[in-house]
Amino acid sequence: MRRDVREYETIVVGGGHNGLVAGFYLARAGLRTLVLERRPFVGGACVTEEFAPGYRASTGAYVVSMLRESVWRDMRLVERGVRVDQAGPSLNLFADGARFTLDEDLDKTIEEAKRFSAADARALPAFEEHLAGIGRALQPAFDGAPPEIGARGSRDLRDLRDLAGYGRLAWRHRKLLAEAAFLFSTSAEQFLGERFESEYVKAALGWHAINDSVHGPSSPGTAYVLLHDHASEGGGVRQWGFVRGGIGRLADALGEAAREAGAEIRADVEVERIVSRAGKVSGVALAGGDELGARFVLSNADPKRTFLSLCDLADLPERFVDAIRAYRCEGTSTKVNLALSALPWVDGPPRAGAQPYHFGIMEVNSTLAEMDRDQAMARAGIPAEDSHIEICFPTVHDPSLAPEGRHIATIDINSQPYTLAEGSWDDRKEAQVDRAIAQLARFFPSLPDMIEHRQVLTPLDLERLLGLSGGHALHGEMTADQLFFMRPVRGWGSYRTPIQGLYLCGSGAHPGGGVTGAPGRNAARQVLRDAKRARR
């Protein structure tokens, strides 16, 4: 092993969007910072790649949402040319021919709901305001480290001040506490069932409960997904939509900002292990034998990959290792990118130009009960057929992603388990996608004949390609027992880890998944706080 003579103050393992955000803030504060990325380019799960000649698509995340306003401002993303086209309405397509459109304009959604239930239409405004109110109350909690509550207790007076701040926040919004606690503990089915009667309305509002989860909408804790979207989309974040040039354009801009701040970024460099001695981090060892020294190391990898693959287990408490092994991190989505000769239309022959629904994300939907059935199959290791499918056409926003006159479609097939009861994904994936294409053809009759190429990424492929344990895009399930001060595990929710000087900065840390930049920014602030404390 050769030890690199260049010593760093901080090394960030993984150049995904949170790693780049963390690298920026650390370098801007004057720390000598190095960001290491395994793939030939930065971005992690926020990359845009050519999957067929002339066709480029986002391999992991395909829309930007919830990116913190502070990240936009501090990293000057608008000045760097990042443009986001707001998504259009979300059209829900049901097998029996029913259609339900969710629109950003609440009045339009209310009118749509009237077709199914006058009572549901009347209930929508109160439902939205209720969730928005709880979301506004939680908003400050997204932009800082959670208090250290658990087995270890608090480290110092400043941590206790953080805890006191959470106490003041809870007192200020005490009237909402009971409803927030109910949301964290109940199911999406229960929460929606108390407010709405139409199965179509409930499905359109509640399908998110199964996104990147093995649980169905009747499982306790799934109602939080409804709250999470509202909490993350309140003040302090930009609206979600499609990045021109693909989401990889955002990652490029984040990398530019980090380099400009003084961070060094090396791509096509794989970290083989995080080096620690006597419970204290000392750097990283690279594939090939080189070792780089650092006072602090931040891992943008998911918790399982970080602790079970990169760390020396001898430097981790046994109870902590057991908790990480039990951490739920199995994805249930197969991602498909299609190269299309033309733009398919819903229900019938082509019409002139793109329709409003082409600009949004469409949901081939089912009832909550049917979602429960499909998720039960997934938990048993059986890929569900005719399950929920999400489809969008990024080229209606950005034609440059495909050859002139052609399009791409990005598809997420839900209830597709990482762990199969029989066979392997390598053997089964093409047939499974064939069935999904046939399901889509019921709504887009011309779609099969338009497909020129396709890229299929099962949960296993996402693990192999993007380094996501279990193929989980959010670095672990977003359920109440894996959030806030319990993310990734209770007692270690403040970005620090049992190895002194090692921190988590990815979506496996608070506040969780999504293209927010919040874990990276918050983790960097925690490192800077600890570095200042060490100098006293």
C-alpha positions as CSV (number, residue, x, y, z in Angstrom):
1,M,0.0,0.0,0.0
2,R,1.3,3.5,-0.9
3,R,0.2,6.4,1.3
4,D,-0.5,9.5,-0.7
5,V,1.7,12.4,0.5
6,R,-1.2,14.8,0.0
7,E,-3.2,14.9,3.2
8,Y,-6.7,16.3,3.2
9,E,-8.9,17.8,5.9
10,T,-12.0,16.2,4.5
11,I,-12.7,13.4,2.0
12,V,-16.2,12.8,0.6
13,V,-16.8,9.3,-0.6
14,G,-19.3,9.5,-3.5
15,G,-19.9,12.3,-5.9
16,G,-23.7,12.1,-5.9
17,H,-25.6,15.3,-5.5
18,N,-25.4,15.3,-1.7
19,G,-21.7,14.5,-1.8
20,L,-21.1,17.5,-4.1
21,V,-23.2,19.8,-1.9
22,A,-21.2,18.7,1.1
23,G,-17.9,19.1,-0.7
24,F,-19.0,22.7,-1.7
25,Y,-19.8,23.8,1.8
26,L,-16.7,22.2,3.3
27,A,-14.4,23.8,0.7
28,R,-16.1,27.1,0.9
29,A,-15.4,27.1,4.7
30,G,-11.7,26.7,3.9
31,L,-11.2,23.0,4.5
32,R,-9.0,21.2,2.0
33,T,-11.6,18.9,0.5
34,L,-11.5,15.9,-1.9
35,V,-14.6,14.3,-3.5
36,L,-14.1,10.8,-4.8
37,E,-16.5,9.2,-7.3
38,R,-16.5,5.6,-8.4
39,R,-18.0,6.2,-11.9
40,P,-16.3,8.2,-14.7
41,F,-18.6,11.2,-14.0
42,V,-20.2,12.8,-11.0
43,G,-23.9,12.6,-10.1
44,G,-24.5,9.3,-8.4
45,A,-28.2,8.6,-8.9
46,C,-28.6,12.1,-10.6
47,V,-27.0,11.3,-14.0
48,T,-28.0,11.5,-17.6
49,E,-26.5,8.9,-19.9
50,E,-26.8,7.8,-23.5
51,F,-28.6,4.5,-23.5
52,A,-29.0,4.2,-27.2
53,P,-27.4,6.1,-30.1
54,G,-28.6,9.7,-29.8
55,Y,-30.9,9.0,-26.9
56,R,-30.1,10.3,-23.4
57,A,-32.0,9.6,-20.3
58,S,-31.7,10.0,-16.6
59,T,-30.6,6.6,-15.2
60,G,-31.7,7.1,-11.6
61,A,-33.7,10.2,-10.5
62,Y,-35.5,11.8,-13.5
63,V,-37.1,14.9,-11.9
64,V,-35.7,17.4,-9.5
65,S,-37.8,18.1,-6.4
66,M,-37.4,19.7,-3.0
67,L,-33.9,21.0,-3.7
68,R,-33.3,23.5,-0.9
69,E,-33.4,27.2,-1.7
70,S,-30.1,27.7,0.2
71,V,-28.4,25.2,-2.2
72,W,-29.8,27.0,-5.3
73,R,-28.6,30.3,-3.9
74,D,-25.2,29.4,-2.4
75,M,-24.1,27.3,-5.4
76,R,-25.5,29.8,-7.9
77,L,-27.3,27.2,-9.9
78,V,-29.4,29.6,-11.9
79,E,-26.3,31.5,-12.9
80,R,-24.7,28.2,-13.9
81,G,-27.5,27.6,-16.4
82,V,-29.7,25.1,-14.5
83,R,-33.2,25.4,-15.8
84,V,-36.2,23.4,-14.5
85,D,-39.4,23.1,-16.5
86,Q,-42.4,22.7,-14.2
87,A,-44.1,19.4,-14.8
88,G,-47.6,19.4,-16.1
89,P,-50.7,17.8,-14.6
90,S,-50.6,14.2,-13.4
91,L,-53.0,12.0,-15.3
92,N,-54.1,8.8,-13.5
93,L,-55.2,6.0,-15.8
94,F,-57.3,3.1,-14.4
95,A,-57.9,-0.3,-16.0
96,D,-61.7,0.2,-16.1
97,G,-61.3,3.3,-18.2
98,A,-61.6,5.9,-15.4
99,R,-59.3,9.0,-15.6
100,F,-58.4,11.3,-12.8
101,T,-56.1,14.4,-13.3
102,L,-54.3,16.0,-10.4
103,D,-53.4,19.6,-11.2
104,E,-51.2,22.1,-9.4
105,D,-54.2,24.3,-9.7
106,L,-56.4,23.1,-6.8
107,D,-59.5,24.4,-8.3
108,K,-59.0,22.2,-11.4
109,T,-58.4,19.2,-9.2
110,I,-61.6,20.0,-7.2
111,E,-63.6,20.1,-10.5
112,E,-62.1,16.8,-11.5
113,A,-63.0,15.2,-8.1
114,K,-66.6,16.2,-8.5
115,R,-66.9,13.7,-11.3
116,F,-66.3,11.0,-8.7
117,S,-67.7,12.4,-5.5
118,A,-69.1,15.8,-4.5
119,A,-68.1,15.1,-0.9
120,D,-64.5,14.4,-1.9
121,A,-64.4,17.6,-3.9
122,R,-65.5,19.5,-0.8
123,A,-62.9,17.7,1.3
124,L,-59.9,18.4,-0.9
125,P,-59.1,22.0,0.2
126,A,-59.1,21.1,3.9
127,F,-57.0,18.1,3.2
128,E,-54.4,20.1,1.3
129,E,-54.3,22.9,3.9
130,H,-54.1,20.4,6.8
131,L,-51.0,18.7,5.3
132,A,-49.5,22.0,4.3
133,G,-49.9,23.3,7.8
134,I,-48.1,20.3,9.3
135,G,-45.5,20.6,6.5
136,R,-44.8,24.2,7.4
137,A,-44.4,23.3,11.0
138,L,-41.8,20.6,10.1
139,Q,-40.0,22.7,7.6
140,P,-37.2,24.0,10.0
141,A,-36.5,20.4,11.0
142,F,-35.3,19.6,7.4
143,D,-32.5,22.2,7.5
144,G,-30.5,21.0,10.5
145,A,-29.3,18.0,12.4
146,P,-31.8,16.2,14.5
147,P,-31.1,16.1,18.2
148,E,-29.1,13.1,19.4
149,I,-31.8,11.1,21.2
150,G,-31.1,7.5,22.0
151,A,-28.6,5.2,23.5
152,R,-25.7,7.7,23.6
153,G,-27.3,10.8,24.9
154,S,-26.1,14.3,23.9
155,R,-22.5,15.2,23.4
156,D,-22.3,18.8,24.6
157,L,-24.2,21.9,25.5
158,R,-24.7,22.9,21.9
159,D,-26.4,19.6,21.2
160,L,-28.6,20.2,24.2
161,R,-29.5,23.7,22.7
162,D,-30.5,21.9,19.5
163,L,-32.8,19.6,21.5
164,A,-34.2,22.7,23.2
165,G,-34.9,24.2,19.8
166,Y,-36.9,21.2,18.8
167,G,-38.8,21.5,22.0
168,R,-39.7,25.2,21.2
169,L,-40.7,24.1,17.7
170,A,-43.0,21.5,19.2
171,W,-44.5,23.9,21.6
172,R,-45.1,26.5,19.0
173,H,-47.0,24.0,16.9
174,R,-48.5,22.0,19.7
175,K,-52.0,22.1,18.2
176,L,-50.7,20.1,15.3
177,L,-48.7,17.6,17.3
178,A,-51.5,15.1,17.7
179,E,-52.3,15.1,14.0
180,A,-48.6,14.8,13.2
181,A,-48.2,11.9,15.5
182,F,-51.2,10.2,13.9
183,L,-49.7,10.7,10.5
184,F,-46.4,9.1,11.5
185,S,-48.1,6.1,13.0
186,T,-51.1,5.4,10.8
187,S,-51.5,4.0,7.2
188,A,-52.2,6.0,4.0
189,E,-55.3,3.9,3.6
190,Q,-56.6,4.9,7.1
191,F,-55.7,8.6,6.7
192,L,-57.3,8.9,3.3
193,G,-60.3,6.7,4.2
194,E,-61.2,9.2,7.0
195,R,-61.5,12.0,4.4
196,F,-62.5,10.6,1.0
197,E,-64.9,8.0,-0.3
198,S,-64.0,7.5,-4.0
199,E,-61.5,4.7,-4.6
200,Y,-60.1,6.7,-7.6
201,V,-59.5,9.8,-5.5
202,K,-57.8,7.8,-2.8
203,A,-55.6,6.0,-5.2
204,A,-54.5,9.1,-7.0
205,L,-53.6,10.8,-3.7
206,G,-52.1,7.7,-2.0
207,W,-50.1,5.7,-4.5
208,H,-46.9,7.3,-3.2
209,A,-47.2,5.1,-0.2
210,I,-45.8,2.2,-2.1
211,N,-43.0,4.1,-3.8
212,D,-39.6,2.5,-2.9
213,S,-41.2,0.5,-0.2
214,V,-42.1,-3.1,0.4
215,H,-45.2,-2.1,2.4
216,G,-48.7,-1.6,1.1
217,P,-50.8,1.5,1.7
218,S,-52.6,-0.3,4.6
219,S,-49.3,-0.6,6.5
220,P,-48.9,1.6,9.6
221,G,-46.6,4.5,9.0
222,T,-47.2,4.9,5.3
223,A,-49.3,8.0,5.8
224,Y,-46.1,9.9,6.4
225,V,-45.3,9.8,2.7
226,L,-48.2,12.1,2.1
227,L,-46.8,14.5,4.7
228,H,-43.2,14.3,3.5
229,D,-44.1,15.7,0.1
230,H,-45.9,18.6,1.7
231,A,-43.2,19.2,4.3
232,S,-40.5,19.2,1.6
233,E,-42.4,21.4,-0.8
234,G,-43.1,24.3,1.6
235,G,-41.1,27.5,1.9
236,G,-37.5,27.2,1.1
237,V,-37.5,24.9,-1.9
238,R,-38.2,25.2,-5.6
239,Q,-41.0,23.5,-7.4
240,W,-40.3,20.1,-8.9
241,G,-39.9,19.4,-12.6
242,F,-37.6,18.4,-15.4
243,V,-34.1,19.7,-15.7
244,R,-33.2,20.8,-19.2
245,G,-30.5,18.6,-20.5
246,G,-31.5,15.9,-18.0
247,I,-30.9,15.7,-14.3
248,G,-27.2,15.1,-14.9
249,R,-27.0,18.8,-15.9
250,L,-27.8,19.6,-12.3
251,A,-25.0,17.3,-11.1
252,D,-22.5,19.0,-13.5
253,A,-23.5,22.4,-12.1
254,L,-23.0,21.2,-8.5
255,G,-19.6,19.9,-9.4
256,E,-18.7,23.2,-11.0
257,A,-19.7,25.0,-7.9
258,A,-17.7,22.7,-5.6
259,R,-14.6,23.0,-7.7
260,E,-15.0,26.8,-7.8
261,A,-15.2,26.8,-4.0
262,G,-11.9,24.9,-3.9
263,A,-12.9,21.3,-3.7
264,E,-10.9,18.7,-5.7
265,I,-13.0,16.2,-7.5
266,R,-11.7,12.9,-8.8
267,A,-13.9,10.6,-10.9
268,D,-13.3,7.0,-11.9
269,V,-11.7,6.4,-8.5
270,E,-13.2,3.7,-6.3
271,V,-12.9,3.7,-2.6
272,E,-12.2,0.2,-1.3
273,R,-12.5,1.0,2.4
274,I,-12.7,3.7,4.9
275,V,-9.6,3.5,7.1
276,S,-9.9,3.8,10.8
277,R,-7.6,3.2,13.7
278,A,-8.7,2.7,17.3
279,G,-12.2,3.9,16.5
280,K,-11.0,7.1,14.7
281,V,-11.1,7.7,11.0
282,S,-7.7,8.3,9.3
283,G,-8.6,8.4,5.6
284,V,-9.6,6.1,2.8
285,A,-7.9,3.2,0.8
286,L,-8.5,3.1,-2.9
287,A,-8.8,0.2,-5.2
288,G,-5.3,-0.4,-6.4
289,G,-3.7,0.1,-3.0
290,D,-3.2,3.9,-2.5
291,E,-4.3,5.4,0.8
292,L,-5.4,9.0,1.3
293,G,-5.3,10.6,4.7
294,A,-8.0,12.9,6.1
295,R,-9.2,14.3,9.5
296,F,-12.8,13.8,8.5
297,V,-14.5,11.5,6.0
298,L,-18.1,11.9,4.8
299,S,-19.8,9.0,3.1
300,N,-22.4,9.7,0.5
301,A,-23.0,6.0,0.1
302,D,-26.0,4.4,1.7
303,P,-25.7,3.2,5.3
304,K,-25.4,-0.5,4.5
305,R,-22.7,0.0,1.9
306,T,-20.9,2.5,4.2
307,F,-20.8,0.4,7.4
308,L,-21.0,-3.2,6.2
309,S,-18.8,-2.9,3.1
310,L,-16.4,0.0,3.5
311,C,-15.8,0.2,7.3
312,D,-13.8,-2.1,9.6
313,L,-16.5,-3.8,11.6
314,A,-14.1,-4.1,14.6
315,D,-14.4,-0.3,15.0
316,L,-18.2,-0.4,15.2
317,P,-20.3,-1.4,18.2
318,E,-22.0,-4.8,17.7
319,R,-25.4,-3.4,18.5
320,F,-24.9,-0.7,15.9
321,V,-23.9,-3.3,13.2
322,D,-26.9,-5.4,14.0
323,A,-29.2,-2.3,13.6
324,I,-27.6,-1.5,10.2
325,R,-28.1,-5.1,9.1
326,A,-31.7,-4.8,10.0
327,Y,-32.1,-1.4,8.3
328,R,-34.7,-1.8,5.6
329,C,-33.2,-0.9,2.3
330,E,-34.7,-3.1,-0.5
331,G,-36.0,-1.3,-3.6
332,T,-39.2,-2.4,-5.4
333,S,-39.0,-0.5,-8.7
334,T,-37.7,-1.5,-12.1
335,K,-36.6,1.5,-14.2
336,V,-37.1,1.4,-18.0
337,N,-36.0,4.0,-20.5
338,L,-37.5,3.7,-24.0
339,A,-36.2,5.2,-27.2
340,L,-39.3,6.0,-29.3
341,S,-39.8,6.8,-33.0
342,A,-42.7,9.2,-32.1
343,L,-44.8,10.4,-29.2
344,P,-47.6,7.9,-28.2
345,W,-51.1,9.2,-27.3
346,V,-53.5,8.0,-24.8
347,D,-56.6,6.1,-26.1
348,G,-56.6,6.4,-29.8
349,P,-54.9,7.7,-32.9
350,P,-52.2,10.4,-32.8
351,R,-53.3,14.0,-32.6
352,A,-51.3,17.1,-33.5
353,G,-48.7,18.0,-31.0
354,A,-48.1,17.0,-27.4
355,Q,-51.1,17.0,-25.1
356,P,-51.1,18.5,-21.6
357,Y,-50.7,15.1,-20.0
358,H,-47.4,14.5,-21.9
359,F,-45.9,17.3,-19.8
360,G,-46.6,15.7,-16.5
361,I,-46.0,12.3,-15.0
362,M,-48.8,9.7,-15.7
363,E,-49.8,7.0,-13.2
364,V,-51.2,3.7,-14.5
365,N,-53.0,3.2,-11.3
366,S,-55.0,0.7,-9.3
367,T,-57.0,0.8,-6.1
368,L,-55.3,0.9,-2.7
369,A,-56.5,-2.6,-2.0
370,E,-54.9,-3.8,-5.3
371,M,-51.7,-2.0,-4.4
372,D,-51.7,-3.9,-1.0
373,R,-52.1,-7.2,-3.0
374,D,-49.2,-6.3,-5.3
375,Q,-46.9,-5.3,-2.4
376,A,-47.7,-8.5,-0.6
377,M,-46.6,-10.4,-3.6
378,A,-43.4,-8.3,-3.7
379,R,-42.7,-9.1,0.0
380,A,-43.0,-12.8,-0.9
381,G,-40.4,-12.3,-3.7
382,I,-42.9,-12.4,-6.6
383,P,-42.8,-9.5,-9.1
384,A,-46.4,-8.3,-9.4
385,E,-48.1,-8.1,-12.8
386,D,-50.4,-5.2,-13.8
387,S,-48.9,-3.3,-10.9
388,H,-48.7,0.5,-10.6
389,I,-46.6,2.1,-13.4
390,E,-45.3,5.6,-13.7
391,I,-44.5,7.0,-17.1
392,C,-43.3,10.4,-18.4
393,F,-41.9,11.9,-21.6
394,P,-38.9,14.2,-20.8
395,T,-38.4,15.1,-24.5
396,V,-41.6,17.2,-24.6
397,H,-39.7,19.5,-22.3
398,D,-36.3,19.0,-23.8
399,P,-36.2,17.7,-27.4
400,S,-32.3,17.7,-27.3
401,L,-32.5,14.4,-25.3
402,A,-33.4,12.4,-28.5
403,P,-32.8,12.7,-32.3
404,E,-35.0,15.2,-34.1
405,G,-38.7,14.1,-34.1
406,R,-38.1,11.3,-31.7
407,H,-38.8,10.9,-28.0
408,I,-37.8,9.0,-24.8
409,A,-40.2,7.6,-22.2
410,T,-39.0,6.9,-18.7
411,I,-41.0,4.3,-16.8
412,D,-41.0,3.1,-13.2
413,I,-42.7,-0.3,-12.6
414,N,-43.6,-0.8,-8.9
415,S,-43.9,-3.9,-6.7
416,Q,-40.8,-5.5,-8.3
417,P,-38.8,-6.9,-5.4
418,Y,-35.0,-6.9,-5.1
419,T,-35.0,-10.4,-3.6
420,L,-36.8,-13.0,-5.8
421,A,-38.4,-16.2,-4.5
422,E,-37.5,-18.0,-7.7
423,G,-34.9,-17.4,-10.4
424,S,-32.8,-14.3,-11.0
425,W,-33.4,-10.9,-12.3
426,D,-30.9,-11.4,-15.1
427,D,-33.1,-14.2,-16.4
428,R,-36.5,-12.7,-15.7
429,K,-36.3,-9.0,-16.4
430,E,-36.9,-8.9,-20.1
431,A,-40.1,-11.0,-19.8
432,Q,-41.3,-8.9,-16.9
433,V,-40.8,-5.7,-18.9
434,D,-42.6,-7.2,-21.9
435,R,-45.6,-7.7,-19.6
436,A,-45.4,-4.1,-18.4
437,I,-45.2,-2.8,-22.0
438,A,-48.3,-4.8,-22.8
439,Q,-50.0,-3.3,-19.8
440,L,-49.1,0.2,-21.0
441,A,-50.3,-0.6,-24.5
442,R,-53.9,-0.8,-23.2
443,F,-53.6,3.0,-22.6
444,F,-51.0,3.8,-25.3
445,P,-52.0,1.5,-28.2
446,S,-49.2,2.7,-30.5
447,L,-46.5,2.4,-27.9
448,P,-45.1,-1.1,-28.7
449,D,-44.6,-0.3,-32.4
450,M,-42.7,2.9,-31.6
451,I,-40.0,1.3,-29.4
452,E,-36.6,1.4,-31.0
453,H,-34.4,0.6,-28.0
454,R,-34.9,0.0,-24.3
455,Q,-32.8,0.1,-21.2
456,V,-34.0,-2.1,-18.3
457,L,-32.7,-1.5,-14.7
458,T,-34.1,-3.9,-12.1
459,P,-33.4,-3.2,-8.4
460,L,-30.4,-5.5,-8.8
461,D,-29.2,-3.5,-11.8
462,L,-29.5,-0.2,-9.9
463,E,-27.4,-1.7,-7.1
464,R,-24.7,-2.8,-9.6
465,L,-24.7,0.4,-11.7
466,L,-25.3,3.1,-9.1
467,G,-24.1,1.4,-6.0
468,L,-27.5,1.5,-4.3
469,S,-27.8,-1.3,-1.7
470,G,-30.9,-3.3,-2.5
471,G,-31.5,-1.0,-5.5
472,H,-33.2,1.5,-3.1
473,A,-33.2,4.9,-4.7
474,L,-33.8,6.7,-1.3
475,H,-31.0,4.8,0.6
476,G,-33.6,3.1,2.8
477,E,-37.3,3.2,3.5
478,M,-38.9,6.4,4.6
479,T,-40.9,5.1,7.4
480,A,-41.3,6.7,10.9
481,D,-38.8,4.3,12.5
482,Q,-36.2,5.3,9.9
483,L,-36.6,9.0,9.9
484,F,-35.4,12.1,11.8
485,F,-33.2,11.2,14.8
486,M,-33.7,7.5,13.9
487,R,-32.2,7.7,10.4
488,P,-30.4,5.5,9.7
489,V,-30.8,4.0,13.2
490,R,-31.8,5.3,16.6
491,G,-29.0,7.0,18.5
492,W,-27.1,8.0,15.4
493,G,-29.3,10.5,13.6
494,S,-27.0,13.6,13.6
495,Y,-24.8,12.6,10.7
496,R,-22.1,11.4,13.1
497,T,-21.2,7.7,13.3
498,P,-19.6,5.5,16.0
499,I,-16.2,6.0,14.2
500,Q,-14.9,9.4,15.3
501,G,-14.5,11.7,12.3
502,L,-16.8,9.6,10.0
503,Y,-20.1,11.1,8.9
504,L,-23.0,10.2,6.7
505,C,-24.0,12.8,4.1
506,G,-26.4,11.0,1.8
507,S,-30.0,10.1,1.6
508,G,-29.6,7.5,4.3
509,A,-29.3,10.4,6.8
510,H,-31.9,13.0,7.8
511,P,-34.1,14.2,6.2
512,G,-33.9,11.2,3.7
513,G,-34.3,10.7,0.0
514,G,-35.2,13.0,-2.8
515,V,-33.1,15.5,-4.7
516,T,-32.9,17.9,-1.8
517,G,-29.2,18.6,-1.1
518,A,-30.3,18.8,2.6
519,P,-28.3,15.8,3.9
520,G,-25.2,17.0,2.2
521,R,-25.5,20.6,3.5
522,N,-26.5,19.6,7.0
523,A,-23.7,17.0,7.3
524,A,-21.1,19.6,6.2
525,R,-22.4,22.0,8.8
526,Q,-22.0,19.3,11.5
527,V,-18.4,18.6,10.4
528,L,-17.6,22.3,10.5
529,R,-19.2,22.5,14.0
530,D,-17.1,19.6,15.2
531,A,-14.0,21.0,13.6
532,K,-14.5,24.3,15.4
533,R,-15.1,22.4,18.7
534,A,-11.9,20.4,18.3
535,R,-9.8,23.7,17.9
536,R,-11.0,25.0,21.3
